Amino acid sequence: MEDAGFIIGGYVLTFVTVTFMAWRVLRAGKRLGKQVPDADKYWV
Amino acid sequence: MTTTDPTLAETDPSGDDPDVRRGTGTRGTRIVGIATIVAMGWLVAFGLGFSPEDRDQRESVRLLYVHVPTIWIAYLAFAVTAVASAMYFFGKKKSLGWDRLAGASAEIGTAFVAVTLVIGAMWGRLTWGVFWQWDARLTTTALLFVTYIGYLAVRRLGGTHEQRARRSAVIGMLAVLEIPLVHWSVRLWRSLHQEATVLGTDGDVSIRGLMLFSLFVGVIAFSLLYVWLVMHRTRVMAMEDLLDERGLDDALAARRSEAAENQAANNEKGTR
């Protein structure tokens, strides 16, 4: 594949970004979830 | 006792602890999450493997399977922000749920625009020979990004949740007006950027076969990711708001109790 560095690099960069976003929101959910009783969570 | 409910399994494997405090995951988010991972796997397989190279752009077309879906979903995210802002602003109930949906959607849309800009710069380097040009499409997209960074900054200004919701709703409804400008910039001004391949005014789709399918897979993958992130982020925001309110209530209660103690002490001195 021509220009493989740019193309694969672009995909890697995208997946690193979205994985970081996902990890960040899950971590925040887990941390805050311990401080809030389940009765106050509309999704439970 | 073992549970079959996956929502309980994450934090409480036994499922019989009444004090268990769960995160933002539910059966729904898990289903969407798994579908997202599968769709992303398909995107890699079709984007990097099965899709053929383009006659003109050659291999660099593979970057467009990420570049195009991320900006389309960012448009969608900002449209959701505008609608949710309007629902808060003009709605009778003034539910903060609309405000949180607007904020979560804008955050994710802004991140997607950042991905679009970076991947677009890489595509530009391969196709045009430069990472950046002050071209109409690129400049208006950068302006859109900066506008929503501003929107997110305004959300973090002080004040009550209602004040936050009111002022960010106004910006959320106005900022969305930039999207038609970004999308039609290639027609309004002479632009280096190519015209729309799929969402053109003439309705003609100038991409076919496996290339069109790969683009479709990209749109599905990033749509699922958007839904998954919005579900989790709105729940995180709901808990942040609740803890904020509790913190304020606790501080007020402490202040009142302190004032009452001082008053009692003063009265005691007065009676002596």
Interface residues (C-beta under 8 A of the other chain):
Chain A: M1 E2 D3 A4 F6 I7 I8 G9 G10 Y11 L13 T14 F15 T17 V18 M21 A22 V25 L26 A28 G29 K30 L32 G33 K34 Q35 V36 P37 D38 D40 K41 Y42 W43 V44
Chain B: T7 T11 V20 R21 R22 G23 T24 G25 T26 M40 V44 G47 L48 R58 E59 S60 R62 L63 V66 T70 I108 A111 A114 V115 V118 I119 M122 W123 R125 L126 L225 W228 L229 H232 R233 R235 V236 A238 M239 E240 L242 L243
